Each structure stands twice: as structure tokens, then as C-alpha cells.
Amino acid sequence: MFAISSPASGEALEDFLASEKKATRFGDRAAVIVIPEGFNQCLLHRMMEDGPSSSANCSLAIYVNEGSAASGMATSIIDQILAGVERDLLTRMGRFQEQKAIPTETLWVGSSGTEVRYVDFLLPGIVLMGFFVNGLFGVPGSILFARDKRVLRRYWVTPLTVTHYLAGFSVGHLMLCLVQFAILLLLGRFAFGATVTFCQPMSIFLLLLAAITFLAFGFFVASVAKTANTGMAIGNILNMPMMFLGGLFFPVAGLPLVLRAIVYVNPLTYLAKGLRVSLGTEAGTLSVSMIAVPLAWIAVCVAVASWRLSWDVER
């Protein structure tokens, strides 16, 4: 977490500190703590003599980047460490009265009983992101480009029916989601040390539900767009808001009312929450809405697609 750095041989202290400040400003450092010369002696003098030392500097300089989230986390960690050091020093000086201290106890609430690593929280969201992007771009892109290039017209002169085409297309989409899931799971487990286990009935059901939901969503986009380029434009408009307001990467709480409205109608919100609850990486219980909302999206998207989707390019 911390690394001790010192100037190179012959490097001026001012130049060394300036380079560290620059690294903090550009995000290469979360924070820089400058420990002045004679700091230890100053602390010992205060402990032994009960007074500040006039010949040594007892102050620490901490440089952080106000616009960096990493700096904010580092500042919180440093504050906690310094509070612990101060308590230890007061105890050694005989000034800390344990009986007057407010007792604290840390208890984990939720189903896991232990701290959840961020990679275990993030992996289900990344899996859902893969399913979502595949459905949002892959499904309408394949249908609309095939229609614009008159490939579908060649299909329809064969014994192939629309029902058979959709069945085969859906199976191909689910197989692609399965391959994505396997690659992401292996990458998360062996590259980042994820320990979350998806081999649970409810988790498997929610993954299948997510794949079908985004398949239907892709059909919906294909039915709304008249050309392949329009479909890609609609996908780009929906992609970022739905992903970042679906809780895939971080919890979405305390948002303004307008953004909360998007969160509440976003199927990703319920799928991500339900999948994490079923895996034990998020506190809470499974609710009906985690299944009902995606099913409602499937019904609406299939209804609109069956009504509006054109299988042949207009002359």
C-alpha cells in the first residue's frame, strides 16, 4: 500500500518533491506523504520531555489530488492510520485513558459474513455487460446488415422460415453468451483471483434470463431502426446510460430523481442485484421484481418486434 521513496544520488530535494507532486497531479500517485528529517527524534522528544522540540520538525506534509477518487480513498486511510499512531503515542506517554474511550466493534452484516472483495463484486457485472453489449449491438447489427445487404431475401427463397431463422439465431446468441461467460470467468479467476462461484441454480437461471432479456432487447432495437446504421446509433445512445445506471460497476444509490427513474426501469439494475444476491456478494434477499421486470421487458420487446420488425429491405 505504501512505498518509501528517496531522492537519487545528487538529486536536489526540491526537484524530487516537484516530480512526486507532478506524479500525484497526473494520477500516478494516490498521495505523497513527506516525512521531514528529524521526525522520529521530534516524536521521542515530545514523549520524553512533554513538549515540542525546537530543533526538529514534527509536521507531516500530505499532497493529494482533489479530483482523484484514489486520492480521496488514500486520504481516508492515512487519517485512520495517523489516528491509530496518535492513540498509540498517547498510550505510551500515559495520557490515554482506556476506560474513557468509546468502545467500538466492527460486525459484518449480510449473507457472506466476511468482507467482499471488489473483484467478486465486479465480475457478475462484467458478465452481464458482455451479455448486454452482445444483445444491444450484435443482434440488431446482424439482422439489419443482413437485411440491408439483401442476404435475408436469399434466405426466404429457400425452405427456411422466419420461425426457424429466429430459433437458430437465438441459439447462436445463447452460445455466444456462454462463450463470453466462460472466458470472463476464467480471466476473473486466474488473472484477478476472483472466488465467486456461479454454479448455483438461481445464479444460472438469472444468467439465462439476462441472455434472453438482451436478445429480446436486440430484436426491439432492430424493429425500431430502419437501417443498420440507425440501429448502431440507437445502441450507442442506450449503451452507456443503461450500463452505468444499472449498477454493473458500482452501487447506484443516492442519485437525483431523474436518474433514479432510469435506474428503476433498467432491467440491468434488477439482474445485477439479483445475480449478486444469489452469489452472496451483495446483501439483501431475492425479490419478485428481480425476475418480473426482466420478464416484462422480454414481453414488451417481443410484442413490438413481432409488430414492427421488417424482414425485407424496402424497395
N, C-alpha and C positions, 0 to 999 in steps of 0.2 A: 504493500500500500504506500509506503514511504521510501524514498531513495535519498541518500545523503550525497550531495554534490559539492565539489570544492573547485576553486579556480585552478586552471592548468598552470604549469610551471612558467613563471614570467608573466602571467595574465593579470592585469590590474583588477582589483576588486570591483571598481565601478563598471568596467566593461563586462565582467562576469555577471554582475547583478542585472545589468541592462539586457544582456542576452536572455537571462531567465525570465525577466519581465516580458520580453517580446514573445517568448515561447508561451507564456501564460495568456498573453493577449490574443495569440493566434490559435489557442486551444490545445497546444502540445503539452501543457501542464495544467492540472486542475487547480493547483495553488502552489505558492512558493513561500516557505517559512524561512526567514533569515534569523539564524541564531548568532548573536554577536560574540565576539571574543570576550572571554571572562565571564560568560553567563553562569557557568557552574559555580565559580568562586563567589559570584554575587549571591546566588541562592544559598550557598553554605554560610556566607556571612550573615545573611538575614536570619537563618535558622539559629546560628550560634550566638549572634550578638543582638538579635531582636531589633534590627534597624537596617535601613538601606545603606548600601555601600556607595561611597562617593567616588571610588576609583574604577568601578565596573558598571556595565550596562545590563540591567535586568529586564529590559523590554524586548519582546519579540515583534518582528515586523512580518505581517502576513499579506501577501499580494494575491488577489483573486480577480477573476473576470466576472463582472456583474452580469453580463449577458449569457454566461455559460451555465448550463444545468449542472455540469460536473463540478464547477467551482462552488455552486450552492451546496451540493452534497458534501464536498470536501470541507467547506466552512463548518457545517453541522458536525462532522466527525471531529474536526480539530477542536471545536468548542467543548465537546464531550470529553475528549482526551485531556484538555487543559483543566477542565473541572475536576477530573479524577486525580490529576497531578496535584492540583491545589489542595484537594482533600487529603491526599497522602502527606503533603508537606505540613499541613496543619496538624495532622495526627502525630507526626514525628516531633513537632515543636510542642506538643502537649496542649494545643489550643482547641483541638477538635473534640467536642463532647458527643460521644456516640449516642448517649441516652436522649439527647435533644434533637437528634437527626430524624427526619421524617422517613420512616421505613417504606421501601418500595419493593415490589415483587413483579416480575415480568411473567405473564402467562399467555400462552398461545390460544387463541380462540379459532374455531373452525374444525374441519374434519381431519386435517393432517396431523395436528398436534406438534408439528415442527415447522421451522421456517421453510417457506417455499422458495427455491432458487428461481431467479428470473428466467433462466433458460427453460425451466419446466413450465413456467407461466407463459412464455413466449411461443414455444413450439406448437401448441394447439392453434394459436392464432396464425402462425405461418402456414400451417397445413390448410386452414380454412382460406387463407389468402390465395394459395395456389388453386384451390377449387374455384374460388370466386373469379379470379382472373381468367381461368380456363373457360368458365361459363360465359363471362361477360364479353370476351374477345374471340375465343376460339369457336364457340357455337355460331354466333351470328356471322362471324367472318367467313367460316366455311360455307354456310348456306348462301349468303349474299354474293360472295365472289363466284360460287358455282352457278348461281342464277344469272349474274351479270355476264359471265363468260359463256352462257347457254349450255353449260355442262348438264344441268338438270333436265333440259329439254331432251337431251340424248338418252337420259335415264328413262324418261317416260315413254319412249318408243319401244322399250324392252318390256318383258313381263313384270318388271319391278313396279310395285305400287308405292304410293306415298306412305302407307302404313308400314310396309317392310323397310322402306328407306329410313323412316323415323326410328324404328326399332333398332336397326343396325347402327344408326348414328348415335343413339342413346347408349347402346352397349359400348361403342367405341369411346364415347365420352367418359363412361364409368371406368373403363380400363385405363384410360389416360390418367384419371384421378387416382387410381390405385397405384400406378407407377410413380406419380408425383409424391403420394403419401410414403411409399417405400423409400424413395430417395431422400426425402426430407427427414424421415425417421432415422435412417442410417447416419445421415450427416449430423443431426442433432445429438445422437447418442455417442458416436465415435469421435466427432470433431469438437463438440462442445460439452460433452459429459451429461447430457440430459438423462434423467432417470424415470421420467413419466412413462407409464405403461398403458397402451391403448387396447390391450386385449381384455376388454370388458364389454358385456352385452350392450349396455346403454351407450357407451362411447362408440362402438361400432355402428349402432343404429343412428346416432346423431351424425356421424361421418357420412353414412349413406344418405341420410336426409339432406345434408348440406350439398352433396353432389347432385342430387335430384333437384333441389331448390335452384341451384345456379344453372343447371341445364334448362329448367323452365324459364329462368330469367333471360337466358340467352335466346330462347325462342321468342320471348316477348320483345327484346331489342330488335331481332330480325323482322318481326312483324310490324314494328313501328317505322323502321328505316326503309327507304325506298331503294337505296343503293348501298354498296359495300362501304364506300367512304363515309356515308351518313351514319352507318352502323358503328364504324370505328370512332367517329366523332361523339356519338351518344355514349359509347363505352368510356371514352376519355373523360367526359363530363361527369359520369357517375362514379368512376373508379375511386378517385382519391377521397371524396366526401364519405362514401359508404365505408371504405376501409378504415379511415381514421376516426370515424364516428361510430364504428362498430365494436370498439374495444378489443381489436386484434392485437395491438401492441402495448396498450396501457389502459388502465381503468378509465372509463368515461363517467365522471361524476362531477357535480357542481357546475355544469355547463349552463350557458344562458338558455332561456326558454326556447328560442328559435332553434338552436342546435339540439336541444333535448327532444324536440319534436321529431327531428330526423333520427335520433337515436332510438326512439320508441317505435318507429315504423320500419326500422332497418332490420332485415332478417339476420344479418351478421351479428347484431347485438345479442339476440337470443341463442343463436347457435354457438357463439363463442362462450357465453356464460354457461350454457348447458353442458358443453363439452368439458370446460374446466371444472365445473362442479362434479361431473361424473368421474373425472380423473383425480379429484382431490387436490387440485392446485388452486382452487378458489373456494372461499367459504360460502355457504348457502345450501339451499335444497333445490332439487329439480321441481319446476313448476309446469303447469299445463301450457302456459304461454310460450315456453321454450320449444314446444313442439307445434302448438296451434298456429303461431304466427308464420313460421316457415310453410306449414301446410296451406295456410291462407294465401300466401304468395304463390305457391305452386298452382292452386286452383285459379287465381286471377290471371296469372301469366299464361296458363294453358288455354283458358277461355278466350283471352284476347288474341293469342297466336292462332287458335283454330278459326277465329273470325276474320282476322286481317292478313294473315301470312299468305303471300302470293308466291306460288312455286314456279312461275314463269315470268321472264322479263317482258315488260310492256313493249309493244311494237311502236 
